Amino acid sequence: MQSETFTLDDIFDLEVFKMLKLNEFVFTKYQYSVLEVNQTSYENCVEADFITNITRGGRDVFQLNNSRPYYFISGYGQCWGGVKLAINVEDIPPPQPSPPKSAATSVESQVSTLLMMFLIWAFIPHLS
């Protein structure tokens, strides 16, 4: 049996996360940093104008509270080596309401009941 290997890019490029509450970044504190950036900074690996520096201690949690795209890069030049992540968080659509009972279904049910009653009546010996 052959095992499959997935990179973060494979997983995050293929999946859309729905109502994801937080994301945990685990890394070596003095070799990497995690910066939230805008899309342009993400695409061009620009560290200077970051939105939030998530780096605290190497095991950092960042809450994804809003439905929107999030862009993260690693500082110290690591972004140029591909250490970056984009996540699109979407709301889960509300469940579809169950369809109302149609008039046709109700009529079919009544016809079936009447037919069944007739068959029972027809095959029961009548007392005279």
C-alpha positions in Angstrom: 0.0 0.0 0.0 1.5 3.3 -1.1 1.1 6.3 1.2 0.3 9.7 -0.1 2.2 12.8 0.9 0.6 16.3 1.0 2.2 19.6 1.5 0.5 22.6 3.1 0.1 24.1 -0.4 -1.7 21.0 -1.6 -4.1 21.0 1.3 -4.9 24.7 1.4 -5.0 25.2 -2.3 -7.7 22.4 -2.6 -9.8 23.1 0.4 -12.1 26.0 1.4 -12.3 26.1 5.1 -15.8 26.9 6.4 -16.3 28.6 9.8 -12.7 27.9 10.9 -12.3 29.4 14.3 -8.5 29.4 14.7 -5.3 28.3 13.1 -2.3 27.1 15.0 1.2 27.9 13.7 4.0 25.8 15.2 7.6 26.8 14.2 11.1 27.5 15.5 10.8 31.0 17.0 14.2 32.3 15.9 14.1 30.9 12.4 10.6 31.9 11.3 8.0 34.5 12.0 4.3 34.5 10.9 2.9 37.8 9.5 -0.6 38.4 8.4 -0.5 40.5 5.2 -2.7 41.7 2.4 -3.0 39.8 -1.0 -0.4 42.0 -2.7 2.2 41.5 0.0 1.4 37.8 0.0 2.0 37.5 -3.7 5.2 39.6 -3.6 6.6 38.4 -0.2 6.6 42.0 1.2 7.2 41.9 5.0 7.3 45.6 5.7 3.6 46.5 5.6 2.1 43.5 7.6 -1.3 43.7 9.2 -0.5 41.6 12.3 2.7 40.0 13.6 1.4 36.6 15.0 4.9 35.6 16.2 4.9 35.2 20.0 6.6 32.0 21.1 6.7 29.5 18.3 3.3 27.8 19.0 1.0 30.6 18.1 -2.8 30.6 17.7 -4.6 33.0 15.4 -8.3 33.2 15.3 -10.1 33.4 12.0 -13.3 35.1 13.1 -14.5 36.6 9.8 -15.5 35.2 6.5 -12.7 36.5 4.2 -9.4 35.5 2.7 -6.4 35.5 5.1 -2.8 35.7 3.9 0.2 34.7 5.9 3.9 34.8 5.1 7.0 33.9 7.0 9.5 36.7 7.7 13.3 36.5 7.6 13.1 35.9 3.8 11.5 32.5 4.2 8.5 33.6 2.0 10.7 33.6 -1.0 11.3 29.9 -0.4 7.5 29.3 -0.4 6.8 29.5 3.3 3.4 31.3 2.9 -0.2 30.4 3.3 -3.5 31.7 2.0 -6.8 30.6 3.7 -10.3 31.5 2.5 -12.8 31.3 5.3 -16.5 31.1 4.2 -19.7 30.9 6.2 -21.5 27.6 6.1 -24.7 28.1 4.1 -27.9 27.5 6.1 -29.5 24.1 5.6 -32.1 23.9 2.8 -35.6 23.9 4.2 -37.4 20.6 3.6 -39.9 21.0 0.7 -43.5 21.6 1.7 -45.8 18.6 1.3 -47.3 19.1 -2.2 -51.0 18.9 -3.0 -50.2 16.1 -5.5 -48.6 14.0 -2.7 -51.7 14.5 -0.6 -54.1 13.5 -3.4 -52.0 10.4 -4.2 -52.2 9.4 -0.5 -56.0 9.8 -0.4 -56.4 7.8 -3.7 -54.2 5.0 -2.3 -56.2 4.9 0.9 -59.6 4.8 -1.0 -58.3 2.1 -3.3 -57.1 0.0 -0.3 -60.4 0.4 1.4 -62.3 -0.7 -1.8 -60.0 -3.8 -2.2 -60.6 -4.8 1.5 -64.4 -4.3 1.1 -64.4 -6.3 -2.2 -62.7 -9.3 -0.8 -64.4 -9.5 2.6 -67.4 -11.9 2.5 -70.5 -9.8 2.9 -73.0 -10.8 5.6 -76.5 -11.0 4.2 
